[in-house]
Every structure is written in structure tokens, then in C-alpha cells.
Amino acid sequence: HSPRGSKWDIRQKVWDYIEEKNLANFPRPVHNRIPNFKGAFAACAKVLELQAFIHTSEVKVDPDKPLEGARLAVLQARKTLLVPTPRLRTGLFNRITPPEGASKEQLRICSSSQGVKDFSVPVGLDAKIKIDLMVVGSVAVSEKGFRIGKGEGFADLEYGMMASMGAVNESTVVVTVVHDCQVMDIPEDLMGSHDLTVDYILTPTRVIKTDCQLPKPCGIIWNKLKTALREREATPLRLTWQGAQHRAFLDYSDPHAADQALEALQGLALNGHSLQAELAKSQRGDKFYND
């Protein structure tokens, strides 16, 4: 992985160290994952100490296993819990809706990965969402708030989409929860303008306020895409992301419109990544994705 520079060196170092010192619970090995470190639940509970959390009403928490405690804290505080849709299929978020008068045990189930599947309802893309605070997983993070994820660029893209929808902005507080060994110096020159930065780091032993000096990424890449579609007169009826698969589905009114769009989208590139357009297998619409 070395040609992609030292973000991969840092990831490798963290993953190797956590495995070697046996600092994680299932799933193992932690390589290529957001590590489910021992003590994650207690670290997550510290979100309750944040002044920023007390004043929130809508909180988004990523579906990673180590963030289960944060999802539970949000539900127990009777706040709205949003999670990214599995594979970013329909709209951007699902809302976790526990059964009426849920017991602590039921809330615990709702905050597990199974609960995220069983007790969630999609939130439409047009719903007015304003996320006050979001909790993300990290592989490494620095006290200055620089974050390294697992290398899919997924959190950054998702944040860009949320920013362009107005669901997040500069005032949205970003919190990450990691093991103490995941907090380390990260050179600022490794951070790109699309990289998500964090405001608070929760560990089993500390709460760190980063006072990060770098601005949060804005929705540039998402807006570029929509502009490109508009300029090429290929604006779809609906655009849905499958973030984990790095592709988007564009739905058009009929096969003729899809064929025209397909032609218009040849040779499209965004931020130096060429995009490849092809007809979806089901013929329900044209699809293209970032290769």
C-alpha cells in the first residue's frame, strides 16, 4: 500500500499494534476495519459528558460495532438517532425507532447492528434534517483533530453529501471514539480538503477537545456531480448512492431518456477520477460509478 503514502503506514501500525497487544474484541483481526477496541462501551458513554451532546436533538452515529455504546446513549437520552442507510441505498439515513416504552434491554438491542437493521425506518432525502452532533469511527486520530478512517473515503463522501443537503454545517459537532493507542500525531500535510476532522475524541481514559484549526469539508464533490449532470442535460428523476460499492444509480423516466443520459455521460471525470457510465442490469435506469 506504500505508494498511497503514509496514511496507510499509520493504519497498518495501529492495526498491527492492536492485534499484537490483544486490545480488541470480536470481529478480529482488526485489519481493514474500525477496531472494536476493548473499553469501547465505557468510552462511548462519555458522550453524555459533552455539553454539546446535552443540547442536541438529532444525533447521527455510524454503524460500527465499537460505537454501539454511543447509539445506546442517544436512545437512552430519548434523542433522535440517525444511522447511515446500509449501503446508502434509499436516502441517506435511517432513523432508529425503538418500540413504545422500550426497556433498557430493548434499547440495547436497538443499538446493536441487528437493531440497526430491525428497528430502522428510512428518512426521505427531502426530509429536513439538521444533525447537531455526529459520532464517527476512526482508525487513527490526532489531538489536533486530524482523522484517518479505514481508507475507503466513505465518511468524507458521506459528509460532503450531508453538507450539500444542509444536514450538517460548520456548527455540527464531530466526535470520534477510539482506544488511547489510536490517538497519535498525524502530519497535517496528510490531510486533504475533503478529509473529515473531529472536534472531540473519547477514549477509555480521556475526553479530548481538539479545537481543530482545519475547516470541515464542504459538499463540493457532490455539487460538482449534480452540476455536471445538469450541464449535460442528464439530470435524473432520482439519484441514489451505494456508497460502499462506490456507485450511484440514476433513474430516468424511460429507456430512451436513459440511453440519452448514457451518451451524455461518456468521459465524465470528477476531481481527476474518471466516472464510468453503464446501463443498470435491471434496465431500471442508467447507473454510473467511480471506478
Steps between C-alpha positions, in 0.01 A plus 500: 500500500804726538453703179180644648720665757527490869131495591530129421814474715309650792201268450727197479686602815175542698349174376820305568538648849139429603532139379840446658389638839160328477312826557187418299188287531318326213521548199867408463745554344443875504683563173294699248238571768412768750638305800251382761742581780465379858344772712300644209173491691634705792668744260171548313314577822716812538298663223252577781761729659523724195314828534445476124311172545264632764364764261456274199179357368618310189813287523651289225715203600683273258405130506844375613502246784716712737241782479218286640532675838456839334185384322365374833582831672305691234196271534509511880511879488185480282665686215451426130757241390594501133722238341623492139284272291663165443688549172350853474213369295183698561563852611794556730377400843289259692342604828509244779152473649492293819170339600270722709615504866805288421691348793874549540553155353289585195694821451821300519371273222402807293853635524660174380567430134194274497287779643631743242349262243177408683395828659590753238282691258637686198499878514414652162765707324266798509439480876636806678777357712739706709763288671631668813763241581646200322709211628744335260741210531870550427812294452724782624444855617723780627442737791476774237192328358653345188327170426595191300220257413536151360593629157179485298445876494148415603453732799633792296265441209205451731582821687519685167155375408360598839657846471349556158157399637539744788482212751840597645690826509791663685304487828450120487721349769703197386601246766713189461546214746833311502743309720776711655755332272312636195570861602828605339669777308383521140688737268272778378622456142327161491164675534313590182223759474244216478623330821261510792648649819374445855417731790507248788680171558364259761729225629468262797710745707450846348275755334708711263373827353702549183427865415577388146627782281416341166156572352254216452464380141207644310277333248716587200533156341126434526411839353751452219325178409155661494631793295665265251172313456311824452749635246470181300121512522510162671335592830331182627159467665685347791860445596579241766841419640638161577789641688661176601504388137621839380221538254189706442176404332335758280136442424342638183141503383545253215763297313539772236586763762743255660672440165534873441644548849741214445632673189523837672699356790783346298837637605378667821770548766481643851803611699721309261305173542338391178144383538372207306138491385311186406141379485389331820433128473132544580464773236325703766730783423847604413767449758850627523763472762845612585745240384 
